[in-house]
Amino acid sequence: MAEEVKLFRTWSTPFALRIVWALKIKGVEYETIFEDLYNKSPSLLQYNPAHKKVPVLVHNGKPISESYVILEYIDETWKETPLLPEDPYERAMARFWAKFGDDKVFTSIFGGVFVKEGKEQEEAMVEAMENLQFLEEELRGKKFFGGERIGFVDLALGWLANLISILEDVAGLKIVGEDKFPLLSAWMKDFADSPIIKDNWPPRDKMIAKFQALRDAKLAAAASK
Ligand SMILES: N[C@@H](CCC(=O)N[C@@H](CS)C(=O)NCC(=O)O)C(=O)O
């Protein structure tokens, strides 16, 4: 039976980009369904009733959601070019850093620095810098978080390379600079320039416009409170 793989996503969400990159690295053919999150399709609601979010991967009719769960499913189903290390401790650490990226780094930047101003933004920046320093240390002696090639943590943190680079245009924020985070800066460049990753990257102009609108809306909402 031919495999049927479908990916429900939006063009911009960093959570879905993880899945796009993983499927491309594994060489899995798939169909893309672009969702409008303001008008979610009945299929999305049926496939992910618990969260009603993208991404959702549907493999031979069976839905899987939550990007890290999907990444692990992909890695276990299509075993060529493994994303997670073999050693159980290394695997645990990869999952740890991926989760740290979402729980602490993403939150301190996109729920903090990006949507705040003045003193509040300065405080959020201190927290973001502390969190980023952990990732800087984790990269010591390595080109990618996965070692010599892109792995699970690189895909998990891909949003850093993808979104951080546009924040300077959107909010005048230079969060990861060569002066403060030389290893992360080099990683952001190497990751973004890697084959497969660079061919599957949302258009920069569109990203800037989207995140500008997002920031303006968040700041306006905060001001009207
Ligand atoms: N933890 C989820 C996060 C997914 C997520 O937040 N998706 C957003 C798009 S960036 C979404 O679908 N939001 C729709 C909503 O909240 O209604 C994952 O890793 O897949």
The ligand as an SDF file (V2000), in Angstrom:
LIG
                    3D

 20 19  0  0  0  0  0  0  0  0999 V2000
    2.8390   22.6840   21.6420 N   0  0  0  0  0  0  0  0  0  0  0  0
    2.3360   22.7530   20.3040 C   0  0  0  0  0  0  0  0  0  0  0  0
    2.1550   24.2040   19.9110 C   0  0  0  0  0  0  0  0  0  0  0  0
    1.4230   24.3590   18.5820 C   0  0  0  0  0  0  0  0  0  0  0  0
    0.8330   25.7580   18.4390 C   0  0  0  0  0  0  0  0  0  0  0  0
    0.8600   26.5930   19.3560 O   0  0  0  0  0  0  0  0  0  0  0  0
    0.2630   26.0340   17.2610 N   0  0  0  0  0  0  0  0  0  0  0  0
   -0.4020   27.3080   17.0340 C   0  0  0  0  0  0  0  0  0  0  0  0
    0.1780   28.0020   15.8070 C   0  0  0  0  0  0  0  0  0  0  0  0
    1.7330   28.7140   16.1540 S   0  0  0  0  0  0  0  0  0  0  0  0
   -1.8810   27.0670   16.7580 C   0  0  0  0  0  0  0  0  0  0  0  0
   -2.2520   26.1810   16.0290 O   0  0  0  0  0  0  0  0  0  0  0  0
   -2.7350   27.8890   17.3580 N   0  0  0  0  0  0  0  0  0  0  0  0
   -4.1400   27.8200   17.1520 C   0  0  0  0  0  0  0  0  0  0  0  0
   -4.9130   28.1550   18.3880 C   0  0  0  0  0  0  0  0  0  0  0  0
   -4.2990   28.3290   19.4610 O   0  0  0  0  0  0  0  0  0  0  0  0
   -6.1260   28.2380   18.2910 O   0  0  0  0  0  0  0  0  0  0  0  0
    3.2920   22.0310   19.3580 C   0  0  0  0  0  0  0  0  0  0  0  0
    4.4710   21.9210   19.6900 O   0  0  0  0  0  0  0  0  0  0  0  0
    2.8430   21.5310   18.3050 O   0  0  0  0  0  0  0  0  0  0  0  0
  1  2  1  0
  2  3  1  0
  2 18  1  0
  3  4  1  0
  4  5  1  0
  5  6  2  0
  5  7  1  0
  7  8  1  0
  8  9  1  0
  8 11  1  0
  9 10  1  0
 11 12  2  0
 11 13  1  0
 13 14  1  0
 14 15  1  0
 15 16  2  0
 15 17  1  0
 18 19  2  0
 18 20  1  0
M  END
$$$$
